[in-house]
Amino acid sequence: MSDYNSTINKEELAKSLARYESTLDQLVNLGLNVNPSRLKKYIEPYNQMIMRWGTESISSIVSNKQYASALFEVHQMVEIGEKLLELKHDNLTVALKKTLSGDELYSVDAKKKKTNSARDFSFELFMARYFKRAGYDLNFDTIADINATDEQDSIFIECKRPAKEETVGPNIQKALKQAIKRFDPNDKRNQKGIAAIDVTALINPEHEFLVPNDLSFISDVLKNADHAYAPAFQQAFSEYGTDCLSIIVYFSFPVFQLKDETIGIYDRCFSIPIYHEGSLSEDVFLRLNDKLMTSVGK
């Protein structure tokens, strides 16, 4: 679907912080109690990164867990705010409210036996923003995590954040089954399911900075790894290929790029197709993929 490689300088950090504070103001205007929440706590470390720019050592920056969490959470919430807050719906407001709780540090939540529900909702909204950006309407009058629709298709996306490596497969299977159960028998559009899996906590449970000399090299390595294990996913879940389209895999790293001493987020999101070739699911997937790919950068 997309690679988001953003390493930025002091001026861009300041712009991101301003966008984040604007998003929080909009949440307050919706009646949400933002001030005591974890979302408010990211402003101080983010501002510290800006104020200490050029004077703080690289080792100090990349060992700072507050910086790591602030970079991730600010990026995610800004994207959610700028893509979704123009939509007015009570169920969206309820979902936004549920993102407020939880521990400030991503690394603390990642070590728990059960994933934090606030970050579960953040992931769902972050995924929804991909489909909104691609031009789909979002239906909030459903128990599905995400229902993205257009004139031809109605796509149900169920999101999971597995806490253990051995639960990845069962989580994907559960998501695909749940998506199929969301289909509306009265809807004449093509109804298909997708499983979206966030493996950030499995790949990087300590939420440590990735410190490459050049981020593009890391991106190429990870893409090659994707191609290596995609066939195993396709084989394991091909039985759902009539009703389902794909498995979306997502993960994110805070990064410090050495070659120009910039800081930011490496954000990877890609689809593993599981549809049956020649089926209606293939047609829906190709339409969806075209929309998602042409919307990158919007």
C-alpha positions as a Python dict, from the first residue, in 0.01 Angstrom:
ca = {
    (1, 'M'): (0, 0, 0),
    (2, 'S'): (254, 259, 106),
    (3, 'D'): (584, 340, 270),
    (4, 'Y'): (597, 655, 481),
    (5, 'N'): (961, 754, 523),
    (6, 'S'): (969, 1085, 706),
    (7, 'T'): (1289, 1219, 857),
    (8, 'I'): (1260, 1585, 939),
    (9, 'N'): (1456, 1881, 1072),
    (10, 'K'): (1384, 2126, 1353),
    (11, 'E'): (1149, 2344, 1148),
    (12, 'E'): (942, 2046, 1033),
    (13, 'L'): (922, 1915, 1389),
    (14, 'A'): (776, 2247, 1498),
    (15, 'K'): (516, 2231, 1219),
    (16, 'S'): (420, 1877, 1321),
    (17, 'L'): (378, 1983, 1683),
    (18, 'A'): (153, 2272, 1579),
    (19, 'R'): (-62, 2034, 1372),
    (20, 'Y'): (-83, 1797, 1667),
    (21, 'E'): (-191, 2070, 1908),
    (22, 'S'): (-454, 2178, 1655),
    (23, 'T'): (-584, 1820, 1642),
    (24, 'L'): (-607, 1806, 2022),
    (25, 'D'): (-798, 2135, 2022),
    (26, 'Q'): (-1049, 1979, 1783),
    (27, 'L'): (-1088, 1681, 2017),
    (28, 'V'): (-1157, 1921, 2304),
    (29, 'N'): (-1420, 2092, 2089),
    (30, 'L'): (-1587, 1752, 2049),
    (31, 'G'): (-1620, 1740, 2427),
    (32, 'L'): (-1330, 1502, 2496),
    (33, 'N'): (-1130, 1541, 2817),
    (34, 'V'): (-786, 1560, 2657),
    (35, 'N'): (-586, 1740, 2930),
    (36, 'P'): (-538, 1443, 3170),
    (37, 'S'): (-490, 1193, 2885),
    (38, 'R'): (-177, 1032, 2746),
    (39, 'L'): (-222, 1235, 2425),
    (40, 'K'): (-152, 1559, 2612),
    (41, 'K'): (169, 1413, 2758),
    (42, 'Y'): (344, 1391, 2420),
    (43, 'I'): (363, 1768, 2379),
    (44, 'E'): (641, 1820, 2635),
    (45, 'P'): (894, 1563, 2503),
    (46, 'Y'): (817, 1665, 2145),
    (47, 'N'): (887, 2026, 2235),
    (48, 'Q'): (1208, 1918, 2410),
    (49, 'M'): (1330, 1759, 2087),
    (50, 'I'): (1278, 2093, 1916),
    (51, 'M'): (1440, 2305, 2187),
    (52, 'R'): (1744, 2076, 2221),
    (53, 'W'): (1795, 2035, 1846),
    (54, 'G'): (2163, 2056, 1758),
    (55, 'T'): (2282, 2035, 2119),
    (56, 'E'): (2167, 1689, 2227),
    (57, 'S'): (2386, 1388, 2147),
    (58, 'I'): (2264, 1117, 1914),
    (59, 'S'): (2295, 856, 2190),
    (60, 'S'): (2080, 1068, 2420),
    (61, 'I'): (1813, 1111, 2153),
    (62, 'V'): (1785, 747, 2049),
    (63, 'S'): (1775, 620, 2409),
    (64, 'N'): (1488, 850, 2503),
    (65, 'K'): (1167, 645, 2524),
    (66, 'Q'): (953, 958, 2555),
    (67, 'Y'): (1088, 1087, 2224),
    (68, 'A'): (1017, 752, 2058),
    (69, 'S'): (657, 742, 2179),
    (70, 'A'): (595, 1110, 2105),
    (71, 'L'): (714, 1076, 1744),
    (72, 'F'): (487, 778, 1683),
    (73, 'E'): (177, 909, 1859),
    (74, 'V'): (198, 1262, 1715),
    (75, 'H'): (238, 1124, 1362),
    (76, 'Q'): (-56, 888, 1406),
    (77, 'M'): (-295, 1135, 1567),
    (78, 'V'): (-218, 1414, 1317),
    (79, 'E'): (-301, 1176, 1031),
    (80, 'I'): (-622, 1066, 1204),
    (81, 'G'): (-723, 1424, 1275),
    (82, 'E'): (-654, 1567, 932),
    (83, 'K'): (-828, 1283, 746),
    (84, 'L'): (-1121, 1196, 973),
    (85, 'L'): (-1223, 1489, 1192),
    (86, 'E'): (-1411, 1654, 907),
    (87, 'L'): (-1653, 1362, 935),
    (88, 'K'): (-1917, 1426, 1197),
    (89, 'H'): (-2056, 1112, 1357),
    (90, 'D'): (-2128, 1014, 1716),
    (91, 'N'): (-1965, 672, 1676),
    (92, 'L'): (-1647, 836, 1545),
    (93, 'T'): (-1642, 1061, 1852),
    (94, 'V'): (-1685, 755, 2075),
    (95, 'A'): (-1390, 585, 1904),
    (96, 'L'): (-1175, 897, 1942),
    (97, 'K'): (-1261, 912, 2312),
    (98, 'K'): (-1137, 556, 2354),
    (99, 'T'): (-790, 654, 2226),
    (100, 'L'): (-726, 877, 2529),
    (101, 'S'): (-643, 614, 2791),
    (102, 'G'): (-337, 394, 2833),
    (103, 'D'): (28, 439, 2926),
    (104, 'E'): (227, 724, 2779),
    (105, 'L'): (512, 500, 2662),
    (106, 'Y'): (446, 259, 2377),
    (107, 'S'): (719, 29, 2512),
    (108, 'V'): (530, -14, 2843),
    (109, 'D'): (209, -117, 2669),
    (110, 'A'): (394, -347, 2430),
    (111, 'K'): (523, -562, 2718),
    (112, 'K'): (178, -633, 2857),
    (113, 'K'): (12, -971, 2800),
    (114, 'K'): (-291, -798, 2650),
    (115, 'T'): (-263, -508, 2407),
    (116, 'N'): (-393, -170, 2520),
    (117, 'S'): (-744, -99, 2393),
    (118, 'A'): (-671, 274, 2344),
    (119, 'R'): (-398, 193, 2095),
    (120, 'D'): (-626, -67, 1937),
    (121, 'F'): (-873, 212, 1858),
    (122, 'S'): (-592, 439, 1738),
    (123, 'F'): (-482, 168, 1496),
    (124, 'E'): (-838, 123, 1367),
    (125, 'L'): (-875, 496, 1305),
    (126, 'F'): (-529, 516, 1146),
    (127, 'M'): (-626, 236, 907),
    (128, 'A'): (-960, 405, 834),
    (129, 'R'): (-773, 715, 727),
    (130, 'Y'): (-603, 516, 444),
    (131, 'F'): (-944, 439, 296),
    (132, 'K'): (-1079, 790, 349),
    (133, 'R'): (-770, 930, 176),
    (134, 'A'): (-831, 694, -116),
    (135, 'G'): (-1178, 835, -172),
    (136, 'Y'): (-1395, 578, 4),
    (137, 'D'): (-1687, 673, 224),
    (138, 'L'): (-1668, 545, 581),
    (139, 'N'): (-1975, 387, 736),
    (140, 'F'): (-1977, 430, 1114),
    (141, 'D'): (-2321, 269, 1156),
    (142, 'T'): (-2177, -81, 1180),
    (143, 'I'): (-2005, -300, 1439),
    (144, 'A'): (-1719, -358, 1195),
    (145, 'D'): (-1390, -190, 1285),
    (146, 'I'): (-1395, -19, 943),
    (147, 'N'): (-1649, -26, 660),
    (148, 'A'): (-1520, 151, 349),
    (149, 'T'): (-1769, 192, 66),
    (150, 'D'): (-1814, 332, -283),
    (151, 'E'): (-2079, 280, -551),
    (152, 'Q'): (-1956, -68, -640),
    (153, 'D'): (-1796, -214, -331),
    (154, 'S'): (-1842, -242, 45),
    (155, 'I'): (-1523, -350, 220),
    (156, 'F'): (-1513, -461, 583),
    (157, 'I'): (-1178, -431, 760),
    (158, 'E'): (-1118, -596, 1096),
    (159, 'C'): (-808, -479, 1282),
    (160, 'K'): (-586, -673, 1523),
    (161, 'R'): (-273, -593, 1725),
    (162, 'P'): (-138, -933, 1833),
    (163, 'A'): (58, -928, 2159),
    (164, 'K'): (252, -1248, 2090),
    (165, 'E'): (411, -1392, 1777),
    (166, 'E'): (221, -1719, 1810),
    (167, 'T'): (-111, -1534, 1802),
    (168, 'V'): (-53, -1365, 1464),
    (169, 'G'): (-211, -1647, 1263),
    (170, 'P'): (-514, -1692, 1492),
    (171, 'N'): (-567, -1314, 1494),
    (172, 'I'): (-565, -1299, 1114),
    (173, 'Q'): (-809, -1589, 1092),
    (174, 'K'): (-1038, -1430, 1350),
    (175, 'A'): (-1030, -1097, 1164),
    (176, 'L'): (-1120, -1258, 831),
    (177, 'K'): (-1408, -1452, 985),
    (178, 'Q'): (-1535, -1140, 1162),
    (179, 'A'): (-1521, -938, 841),
    (180, 'I'): (-1735, -1194, 658),
    (181, 'K'): (-1991, -1190, 940),
    (182, 'R'): (-2032, -813, 891),
    (183, 'F'): (-2172, -851, 538),
    (184, 'D'): (-2519, -701, 493),
    (185, 'P'): (-2758, -937, 309),
    (186, 'N'): (-2957, -636, 187),
    (187, 'D'): (-2658, -462, 26),
    (188, 'K'): (-2627, -532, -347),
    (189, 'R'): (-2269, -408, -371),
    (190, 'N'): (-1969, -640, -378),
    (191, 'Q'): (-1899, -713, -12),
    (192, 'K'): (-1549, -828, 78),
    (193, 'G'): (-1333, -861, 389),
    (194, 'I'): (-981, -762, 488),
    (195, 'A'): (-769, -837, 795),
    (196, 'A'): (-541, -551, 908),
    (197, 'I'): (-261, -651, 1145),
    (198, 'D'): (-31, -418, 1340),
    (199, 'V'): (291, -604, 1422),
    (200, 'T'): (483, -304, 1559),
    (201, 'A'): (489, -440, 1915),
    (202, 'L'): (619, -778, 1794),
    (203, 'I'): (896, -641, 1574),
    (204, 'N'): (1007, -367, 1811),
    (205, 'P'): (863, -428, 2162),
    (206, 'E'): (1104, -184, 2325),
    (207, 'H'): (1002, 79, 2070),
    (208, 'E'): (1368, 154, 2005),
    (209, 'F'): (1493, 397, 1745),
    (210, 'L'): (1602, 255, 1413),
    (211, 'V'): (1941, 420, 1345),
    (212, 'P'): (2040, 363, 980),
    (213, 'N'): (2290, 563, 781),
    (214, 'D'): (2037, 579, 496),
    (215, 'L'): (1672, 488, 550),
    (216, 'S'): (1621, 387, 186),
    (217, 'F'): (1854, 89, 238),
    (218, 'I'): (1646, -34, 533),
    (219, 'S'): (1330, 8, 328),
    (220, 'D'): (1470, -212, 50),
    (221, 'V'): (1573, -484, 299),
    (222, 'L'): (1228, -491, 459),
    (223, 'K'): (1051, -503, 123),
    (224, 'N'): (1260, -806, 26),
    (225, 'A'): (1160, -972, 353),
    (226, 'D'): (794, -900, 275),
    (227, 'H'): (821, -1082, -56),
    (228, 'A'): (990, -1377, 115),
    (229, 'Y'): (714, -1458, 365),
    (230, 'A'): (407, -1337, 171),
    (231, 'P'): (355, -1680, 2),
    (232, 'A'): (320, -1846, 344),
    (233, 'F'): (41, -1605, 437),
    (234, 'Q'): (-128, -1656, 100),
    (235, 'Q'): (-121, -2034, 137),
    (236, 'A'): (-241, -2030, 499),
    (237, 'F'): (-544, -1808, 434),
    (238, 'S'): (-635, -1884, 73),
    (239, 'E'): (-954, -2060, 191),
    (240, 'Y'): (-1097, -1712, 255),
    (241, 'G'): (-1015, -1591, -96),
    (242, 'T'): (-1374, -1600, -221),
    (243, 'D'): (-1504, -1356, 39),
    (244, 'C'): (-1184, -1175, 137),
    (245, 'L'): (-926, -970, -48),
    (246, 'S'): (-605, -942, 149),
    (247, 'I'): (-414, -914, 472),
    (248, 'I'): (-283, -566, 546),
    (249, 'V'): (37, -570, 751),
    (250, 'Y'): (149, -254, 930),
    (251, 'F'): (444, -157, 1148),
    (252, 'S'): (622, 160, 1245),
    (253, 'F'): (965, 261, 1380),
    (254, 'P'): (1096, 586, 1523),
    (255, 'V'): (1411, 658, 1322),
    (256, 'F'): (1727, 866, 1338),
    (257, 'Q'): (1899, 889, 1000),
    (258, 'L'): (2273, 932, 1043),
    (259, 'K'): (2368, 1070, 701),
    (260, 'D'): (2190, 1401, 760),
    (261, 'E'): (2107, 1372, 1132),
    (262, 'T'): (1732, 1387, 1088),
    (263, 'I'): (1464, 1230, 1304),
    (264, 'G'): (1122, 1090, 1226),
    (265, 'I'): (907, 786, 1151),
    (266, 'Y'): (946, 485, 924),
    (267, 'D'): (591, 370, 862),
    (268, 'R'): (530, 59, 648),
    (269, 'C'): (190, -67, 534),
    (270, 'F'): (147, -331, 265),
    (271, 'S'): (-112, -579, 138),
    (272, 'I'): (-72, -953, 94),
    (273, 'P'): (-342, -1064, -154),
    (274, 'I'): (-535, -1381, -66),
    (275, 'Y'): (-814, -1354, -326),
    (276, 'H'): (-879, -1638, -571),
    (277, 'E'): (-747, -1552, -916),
    (278, 'G'): (-1018, -1484, -1170),
    (279, 'S'): (-1278, -1428, -900),
    (280, 'L'): (-1486, -1122, -821),
    (281, 'S'): (-1257, -1072, -521),
    (282, 'E'): (-967, -1012, -760),
    (283, 'D'): (-1162, -739, -940),
    (284, 'V'): (-1250, -567, -611),
    (285, 'F'): (-891, -594, -489),
    (286, 'L'): (-751, -438, -806),
    (287, 'R'): (-993, -146, -781),
    (288, 'L'): (-908, -101, -414),
    (289, 'N'): (-534, -128, -468),
    (290, 'D'): (-543, 128, -748),
    (291, 'K'): (-726, 376, -525),
    (292, 'L'): (-492, 319, -232),
    (293, 'M'): (-175, 349, -439),
    (294, 'T'): (-282, 664, -626),
    (295, 'S'): (-374, 831, -295),
    (296, 'V'): (-26, 796, -141),
    (297, 'G'): (104, 1136, -41),
    (298, 'K'): (-235, 1305, -29),
}
